[in-house]
Amino acid sequence: MSGRLAASARALLPNLVLAAGSVIVSLVLLEAGFRLLGGALESEPATRRLFDVPWTTLLDCYPSNPRGYFDIDLRRPESRARYRRLGPRRFDAIVPRNPWAVESRFNALRFRDDPLGPKPKGVKRVMVLGDSFTEGQGVKQDDIAVRVLGRLIEARAPGRAEVRSAARRAMDFPELFGIFQEIEPFEPDLVVYALVLNDAVQPPAFRARRTYVDDWILDRANEPDLNEPSPRPLSHAFAFFEGRIDAWRLSRETTQWYLDIWSDANPGWRRTQELIVEMDRRLRQRGGRLLVATWPLLVGLEGRYPFATVHETIRRFCASRGIPHRDLLPVLQGRPSASLWVHPIDRHPNEIAHRLAAEALVPDVLALLGP
């Protein structure tokens, strides 16, 4: 019996060696293929930022221009002469890999708008409160929803109202309430709070979970303000498959994080409700109004949008407090999500999404402004 087993093992050995050799050759060929494709399979570095110290001018810089929308090429001599002053060393570090840019100009309140002053006599003032979605990261100044809404309102009701920005990137509650307090002296007749699904108050323990999730907006593996991209992997094939596994895990965990932030799983949700109600109370007290407009995250719009229940939670909350609400999900749903992104590495709404949002808000704004 032992002789037959030994003979069988000897007969099987060449097949095992051949199989192992085939696997090794396949892996080598796969790795070679990944290396030949190179940049086509590597994820692009995240957007970078160039800005001056007073925060009057900012450039969002991108590695490519797939839609042909970006018209600032920092490699051109005229662009270099104009923008290198923002930070010479940073400029030289960023431009080789992120040469395409969009410019933002800010007023003294760090809003992407002209200077704010006293409200013109006989004109109602609409102020749009929000974060980078509403500020328009990656979107030209004239294409942001605030500007488009202003033009549409002027076309429908000439001289009736002005629409001004009160958006500041990277702001959540309670910071958004702080911005609301900043704009109160400018006497808004209507504040449109453009809500994004990461805006709710996040106590430290809940916020800590963000280190384990993506945010469906920016590439968190390559933070925007780093000078250098992530190091190249030793094995492109291994990195590819590892990336697919990580993407699946992050997708599941990120979806749950966004579902939790607007529920009792987040102790900050109750405080968020209180702050929104307080904004509404203060505005009504002096004859103004609040309109909550909910931006969707630009994922899954083609099919089963994963955060529909969150939108419904926000709608029910506003209805229970008598706060006017406009959900922007129906306006964007059904379109390819990527067609509304600023860039493949930046899922902020692009100029198309801003225009659609502005068009959807016109009837609500006119109705709430009154005669």
TIKOL-506617 format. One line per field, with one value per residue (C-alpha): residue in one letter; chain; x, y, z. Coordinates in nm, 2 decimals, padded with zeros to 4 digits. Example, Ala and Ser with C-alpha at 12.3 -4.5 7.8 and 13.67 -1.06 7.14 Angstrom:
# TIKOL-506617
res	A,S
chain	A,A
x	01.23,01.37
y	-00.45,-00.11
z	00.78,00.71
This chain:
# TIKOL-506617
res	M,S,G,R,L,A,A,S,A,R,A,L,L,P,N,L,V,L,A,A,G,S,V,I,V,S,L,V,L,L,E,A,G,F,R,L,L,G,G,A,L,E,S,E,P,A,T,R,R,L,F,D,V,P,W,T,T,L,L,D,C,Y,P,S,N,P,R,G,Y,F,D,I,D,L,R,R,P,E,S,R,A,R,Y,R,R,L,G,P,R,R,F,D,A,I,V,P,R,N,P,W,A,V,E,S,R,F,N,A,L,R,F,R,D,D,P,L,G,P,K,P,K,G,V,K,R,V,M,V,L,G,D,S,F,T,E,G,Q,G,V,K,Q,D,D,I,A,V,R,V,L,G,R,L,I,E,A,R,A,P,G,R,A,E,V,R,S,A,A,R,R,A,M,D,F,P,E,L,F,G,I,F,Q,E,I,E,P,F,E,P,D,L,V,V,Y,A,L,V,L,N,D,A,V,Q,P,P,A,F,R,A,R,R,T,Y,V,D,D,W,I,L,D,R,A,N,E,P,D,L,N,E,P,S,P,R,P,L,S,H,A,F,A,F,F,E,G,R,I,D,A,W,R,L,S,R,E,T,T,Q,W,Y,L,D,I,W,S,D,A,N,P,G,W,R,R,T,Q,E,L,I,V,E,M,D,R,R,L,R,Q,R,G,G,R,L,L,V,A,T,W,P,L,L,V,G,L,E,G,R,Y,P,F,A,T,V,H,E,T,I,R,R,F,C,A,S,R,G,I,P,H,R,D,L,L,P,V,L,Q,G,R,P,S,A,S,L,W,V,H,P,I,D,R,H,P,N,E,I,A,H,R,L,A,A,E,A,L,V,P,D,V,L,A,L,L,G,P
chain	A,A,A,A,A,A,A,A,A,A,A,A,A,A,A,A,A,A,A,A,A,A,A,A,A,A,A,A,A,A,A,A,A,A,A,A,A,A,A,A,A,A,A,A,A,A,A,A,A,A,A,A,A,A,A,A,A,A,A,A,A,A,A,A,A,A,A,A,A,A,A,A,A,A,A,A,A,A,A,A,A,A,A,A,A,A,A,A,A,A,A,A,A,A,A,A,A,A,A,A,A,A,A,A,A,A,A,A,A,A,A,A,A,A,A,A,A,A,A,A,A,A,A,A,A,A,A,A,A,A,A,A,A,A,A,A,A,A,A,A,A,A,A,A,A,A,A,A,A,A,A,A,A,A,A,A,A,A,A,A,A,A,A,A,A,A,A,A,A,A,A,A,A,A,A,A,A,A,A,A,A,A,A,A,A,A,A,A,A,A,A,A,A,A,A,A,A,A,A,A,A,A,A,A,A,A,A,A,A,A,A,A,A,A,A,A,A,A,A,A,A,A,A,A,A,A,A,A,A,A,A,A,A,A,A,A,A,A,A,A,A,A,A,A,A,A,A,A,A,A,A,A,A,A,A,A,A,A,A,A,A,A,A,A,A,A,A,A,A,A,A,A,A,A,A,A,A,A,A,A,A,A,A,A,A,A,A,A,A,A,A,A,A,A,A,A,A,A,A,A,A,A,A,A,A,A,A,A,A,A,A,A,A,A,A,A,A,A,A,A,A,A,A,A,A,A,A,A,A,A,A,A,A,A,A,A,A,A,A,A,A,A,A,A,A,A,A,A,A,A,A,A,A,A,A,A,A,A,A,A,A,A,A,A,A,A,A,A,A,A,A
x	00.00,00.28,00.46,00.15,00.10,00.46,00.43,00.11,00.28,00.57,00.33,00.14,00.45,00.51,00.14,00.17,00.50,00.33,00.03,00.24,00.45,00.14,00.01,00.35,00.37,00.01,00.08,00.40,00.21,-00.07,00.17,00.35,00.01,-00.07,00.27,00.24,-00.10,00.05,-00.14,-00.46,-00.51,-00.36,-00.61,-00.55,-00.43,-00.69,-00.76,-00.51,-00.56,-00.37,-00.48,-00.35,-00.32,-00.61,-00.83,-00.94,-00.84,-00.83,-00.76,-00.90,-00.64,-00.71,-00.49,-00.69,-00.96,-01.19,-01.49,-01.30,-01.46,-01.15,-01.01,-00.72,-00.40,-00.14,00.14,00.08,00.31,00.03,-00.13,00.20,00.25,-00.10,-00.12,00.23,00.21,-00.04,00.25,00.55,00.68,00.34,00.26,00.58,00.49,00.13,00.13,00.32,00.05,-00.25,-00.23,-00.60,-00.78,-01.09,-01.07,-01.28,-01.28,-01.41,-01.54,-01.44,-01.67,-01.51,-01.82,-01.78,-01.95,-01.91,-01.88,-02.19,-02.34,-02.67,-02.97,-03.08,-03.40,-03.71,-03.52,-03.56,-03.25,-03.21,-02.90,-02.80,-02.63,-02.42,-02.09,-01.86,-02.16,-02.32,-02.00,-01.93,-01.60,-01.47,-01.74,-01.67,-01.81,-02.08,-02.20,-02.27,-02.63,-02.64,-02.55,-02.78,-03.07,-03.01,-03.03,-03.34,-03.52,-03.42,-03.56,-03.89,-03.93,-03.69,-03.57,-03.75,-03.47,-03.10,-02.95,-02.63,-02.40,-02.35,-02.17,-01.83,-01.66,-01.59,-01.87,-02.11,-02.33,-02.28,-02.04,-02.33,-02.53,-02.24,-02.25,-02.62,-02.55,-02.29,-02.54,-02.83,-02.71,-02.74,-03.12,-03.20,-03.57,-03.52,-03.24,-03.21,-03.02,-02.87,-02.83,-02.57,-02.59,-02.28,-02.40,-02.54,-02.37,-02.12,-02.00,-01.64,-01.71,-01.94,-01.70,-01.42,-01.60,-01.52,-01.16,-01.29,-01.52,-01.52,-01.74,-01.87,-01.75,-01.36,-01.09,-01.00,-00.70,-00.53,-00.63,-00.67,-00.40,-00.11,00.17,00.25,00.03,00.02,00.34,00.34,00.26,00.53,00.28,00.02,-00.18,-00.19,-00.29,-00.57,-00.73,-00.68,-00.84,-01.15,-01.19,-01.14,-01.39,-01.65,-01.59,-01.59,-01.91,-02.09,-01.95,-02.00,-02.36,-02.43,-02.25,-02.47,-02.78,-02.68,-02.59,-02.96,-03.09,-03.08,-02.75,-02.60,-02.66,-02.59,-02.90,-03.12,-02.90,-02.90,-03.28,-03.27,-03.03,-03.24,-03.56,-03.38,-03.28,-03.64,-03.76,-03.52,-03.61,-03.99,-03.95,-03.85,-04.06,-03.81,-03.84,-03.62,-03.62,-03.43,-03.31,-03.16,-02.87,-02.84,-02.50,-02.41,-02.39,-02.65,-02.87,-02.91,-03.08,-03.16,-03.03,-02.89,-02.99,-03.36,-03.46,-03.24,-03.41,-03.74,-03.63,-03.53,-03.86,-04.06,-03.87,-03.92,-04.29,-04.34,-04.19,-04.36,-04.03,-04.06,-03.85,-03.73,-03.57,-03.33,-03.31,-03.60,-03.43,-03.11,-03.22,-03.22,-02.91,-02.57,-02.41,-02.07,-02.23,-02.29,-01.95,-01.69,-01.43,-01.38,-01.18,-01.42,-01.79,-01.90,-02.19,-02.07,-02.22,-02.50,-02.62,-02.59,-02.81,-03.07,-03.08,-03.12,-03.41,-03.58,-03.56,-03.71,-04.08,-04.01,-03.81,-04.06,-04.35,-04.17,-04.06,-04.43,-04.56
y	00.00,00.24,00.17,00.25,00.58,00.67,00.59,00.80,01.09,01.07,01.07,01.37,01.57,01.69,01.81,02.00,02.16,02.25,02.40,02.60,02.72,02.82,03.02,03.20,03.28,03.41,03.63,03.76,03.83,04.00,04.22,04.31,04.40,04.63,04.80,04.84,05.00,05.21,05.53,05.40,05.17,05.39,05.61,05.97,06.19,06.39,06.75,07.00,07.35,07.68,07.98,08.31,08.38,08.63,08.37,08.60,08.37,07.99,07.74,07.38,07.19,06.87,06.61,06.60,06.77,06.49,06.71,07.00,07.23,07.36,07.65,07.74,07.54,07.63,07.52,07.82,08.11,08.36,08.13,08.09,08.47,08.52,08.24,08.15,08.43,08.23,08.01,07.96,07.64,07.49,07.60,07.42,07.11,07.09,07.19,06.89,06.65,06.88,07.15,07.21,07.46,07.64,07.98,08.09,08.45,08.53,08.84,08.94,08.69,08.41,08.37,08.32,08.64,09.01,09.22,09.23,09.56,09.71,09.56,09.77,09.96,09.78,09.46,09.14,08.95,08.57,08.41,08.06,07.88,07.57,07.40,07.31,07.17,07.51,07.71,07.53,07.35,07.28,07.49,07.83,08.13,08.22,07.86,07.80,07.75,08.08,08.28,08.08,08.12,08.49,08.52,08.31,08.51,08.84,08.71,08.61,08.91,09.19,09.40,09.20,09.02,08.96,08.62,08.60,08.33,08.23,07.91,07.81,07.48,07.22,07.35,07.12,07.20,07.36,07.57,07.63,07.79,08.02,08.12,08.19,08.42,08.60,08.68,08.78,09.15,09.16,09.12,08.82,08.79,08.43,08.19,07.88,07.62,07.38,07.07,06.80,06.45,06.50,06.83,06.70,06.76,06.48,06.42,06.31,05.94,05.95,06.16,05.92,05.66,05.88,05.75,05.42,05.53,05.72,06.02,05.97,06.32,06.33,06.06,06.03,05.81,06.12,06.42,06.74,06.94,06.70,06.80,06.44,06.16,05.82,05.61,05.37,05.01,04.74,04.52,04.68,04.35,04.31,04.67,04.64,04.34,04.50,04.81,04.62,04.46,04.79,04.96,04.70,04.73,05.11,05.12,04.91,05.10,05.44,05.38,05.28,05.59,05.82,05.63,05.66,06.03,06.13,05.88,05.82,05.63,05.98,06.18,06.50,06.45,06.59,06.90,06.95,06.96,07.22,07.44,07.43,07.51,07.80,07.94,07.92,08.08,08.38,08.44,08.43,08.66,08.94,08.85,08.62,08.26,07.95,07.70,07.37,07.22,06.88,06.79,06.42,06.26,06.19,05.81,05.55,05.80,05.56,05.30,05.24,05.55,05.43,05.73,05.77,05.69,05.98,06.22,06.10,06.15,06.51,06.58,06.45,06.65,06.98,06.90,06.84,07.18,07.37,07.44,07.46,07.19,07.11,06.77,06.80,06.42,06.39,06.66,06.46,06.10,05.89,06.06,05.88,05.99,06.05,06.29,06.53,06.51,06.78,06.52,06.14,06.21,06.49,06.40,06.75,06.86,07.01,07.30,07.08,06.98,07.34,07.46,07.18,07.26,07.64,07.58,07.35,07.62,07.91,07.84,07.79,08.11,08.32,08.18,08.24,08.59,08.68,08.97
z	00.00,00.10,-00.23,-00.43,-00.24,-00.30,-00.66,-00.68,-00.51,-00.75,-01.04,-00.90,-00.83,-01.18,-01.21,-00.88,-01.00,-01.33,-01.16,-00.92,-01.21,-01.40,-01.10,-01.07,-01.44,-01.43,-01.14,-01.30,-01.63,-01.43,-01.25,-01.57,-01.73,-01.44,-01.46,-01.84,-01.79,-01.51,-01.46,-01.62,-01.32,-01.05,-00.87,-00.94,-00.65,-00.47,-00.55,-00.40,-00.29,-00.33,-00.14,00.00,00.37,00.38,00.21,-00.07,-00.35,-00.37,-00.64,-00.64,-00.85,-01.04,-01.21,-01.53,-01.73,-01.85,-01.92,-02.06,-01.80,-01.63,-01.82,-01.59,-01.69,-01.43,-01.66,-01.89,-01.83,-01.78,-01.51,-01.34,-01.33,-01.18,-00.93,-00.81,-00.56,-00.36,-00.24,-00.46,-00.29,-00.28,-00.64,-00.76,-00.57,-00.68,-01.05,-01.20,-01.10,-01.06,-01.33,-01.39,-01.16,-01.07,-00.90,-00.60,-00.48,-00.13,00.06,00.41,00.56,00.35,00.14,-00.23,-00.32,-00.35,-00.03,00.18,00.30,00.40,00.22,-00.07,-00.01,-00.14,-00.22,-00.03,00.06,00.01,00.17,00.10,00.39,00.35,00.31,00.01,-00.19,-00.19,-00.20,-00.53,-00.49,-00.84,-01.00,-01.17,-00.97,-01.22,-01.24,-00.87,-00.76,-00.57,-00.88,-01.11,-00.86,-00.85,-01.22,-01.24,-00.97,-01.14,-01.47,-01.31,-01.08,-01.18,-00.89,-00.63,-00.45,-00.44,-00.37,-00.17,-00.06,00.30,00.23,00.37,00.30,00.57,00.79,00.98,01.28,01.52,01.30,01.05,01.33,01.39,01.02,01.06,01.35,01.14,00.86,01.09,01.10,00.72,00.75,00.53,00.45,00.35,00.45,00.23,00.43,00.18,00.39,00.31,00.47,00.68,00.84,01.17,01.50,01.56,01.92,01.94,01.97,01.67,01.46,01.54,01.32,01.01,01.03,00.91,00.64,00.31,00.28,-00.08,-00.16,-00.16,-00.18,00.19,00.11,-00.04,00.17,-00.03,00.14,00.12,-00.11,-00.22,-00.34,-00.18,-00.24,-00.53,-00.42,-00.44,-00.63,-00.85,-00.88,-00.50,-00.46,-00.72,-00.54,-00.20,-00.33,-00.44,-00.10,00.08,-00.15,-00.07,00.31,00.30,00.09,00.35,00.65,00.50,00.41,00.76,00.90,00.69,00.80,01.16,01.16,01.13,01.38,01.76,01.70,01.68,02.00,01.80,01.58,01.86,01.90,01.52,01.53,01.81,01.61,01.29,01.49,01.65,01.31,01.20,01.52,01.49,01.13,01.20,01.49,01.26,00.96,00.78,00.67,00.66,00.38,00.42,00.08,00.11,-00.13,-00.21,-00.21,-00.57,-00.54,-00.66,-00.84,-01.13,-00.93,-00.57,-00.39,-00.05,00.16,00.07,00.43,00.55,00.32,00.45,00.81,00.73,00.54,00.84,01.09,00.88,00.84,01.21,01.29,01.01,00.83,00.45,00.28,-00.07,-00.14,-00.43,-00.47,-00.73,-00.94,-00.97,-00.94,-01.25,-01.39,-01.40,-01.07,-01.24,-01.48,-01.19,-01.03,-01.05,-01.13,-01.08,-00.76,-00.64,-00.61,-00.53,-00.75,-01.08,-01.28,-01.41,-01.06,-00.94,-01.23,-01.17,-00.79,-00.86,-01.10,-00.85,-00.58,-00.78,-00.70,-00.33,-00.30,-00.48,-00.27,00.06,-00.03,-00.07,-00.27
